[in-house]
């Protein structure tokens, strides 16, 4: 059985997403642009990090990572990842309304799970087999798995600026103990890896 | 002129002190013990870290780092650092009520500054000469200097557990940009150094 991993880009004050998410600004106004400008467009970190993330055999994401929640499903809308999402495997979307699975180009299939994070993890583990399950985000979903002690390897990519407001990793995650595994500093980002204690 | 440095031990969720500080529990119930047990009693980090901190030529601390604020000064009370505090140099205490300086054994003298962080830093710089000024804490004091962009080198010593509640580094520090300088992982703590941008 593989590991349950999570990669999350955060600010120095652990904000992983802004509060006002929308189709135009999935990370909230300004936040996404700053993360991308500071972390991924410098090139040095991009290929490794992305390769490690998409190497998982299955993915779990929250409702807001798939698309904005406007109440009932708009079945013409297939998420904001475009026709060929980068996952290229099964993605289990935590949500409250059932929906048929959506098969995209390039191997990504979105499955919609209404029974909560535990069920989503069971399904993802079964789909991943020996490979890892990656908690793809967002912050609220990651915090739910952290609080339940279900994340084997947490990789935080810390951008060196504060945002001050937004959804933070570890918010309401009390009493979690992990083991520091590694850290790496580049001029633009600090990569921290923690393993489950 | 030396640097303005700050060393702060924090939890994974950036809590540097509990909310209910008292004479018995200066970091708040449970918090201090956990930090010390996890970070300093393992030995490996202790001498280096402490040497680097007390190498400064002058120190700045908040009122609660000197002792609990019970309203008027109790002049028999000389802070909770004991008769021979570890600083061995001038310590400028931010406070709202004037008090005569207190000279302790071993070279530590507490000076009480009622004109705010800017004045305290001027006095500390003058006292330190070519040596560094260390922001000794607590969290509120550190955040004030971070928000003002006055910290040249911030060293966070991150214990690998969450506390969930307490005073956090970077709270209300918006728009701060720093440069990642180094990171080091031990089995018990992650040391992160950031420099002023």
Interface residues (C-beta under 8 A of the other chain):
Chain A: X12 X13 X14 X158 X160 X161 X162 X163 X164 X165 X168 X170 X171 X172 X173 X174 X175 X176 X177 X178 X179 X180 X181 X182 X183 X184 X185 X186 X187 X188 X189 X190 X192 X194 X197
Chain B: X12 X13 X14 X158 X160 X161 X162 X163 X164 X165 X168 X170 X171 X172 X173 X174 X175 X176 X177 X178 X179 X180 X181 X182 X183 X184 X185 X186 X187 X188 X189 X190 X192 X194 X197
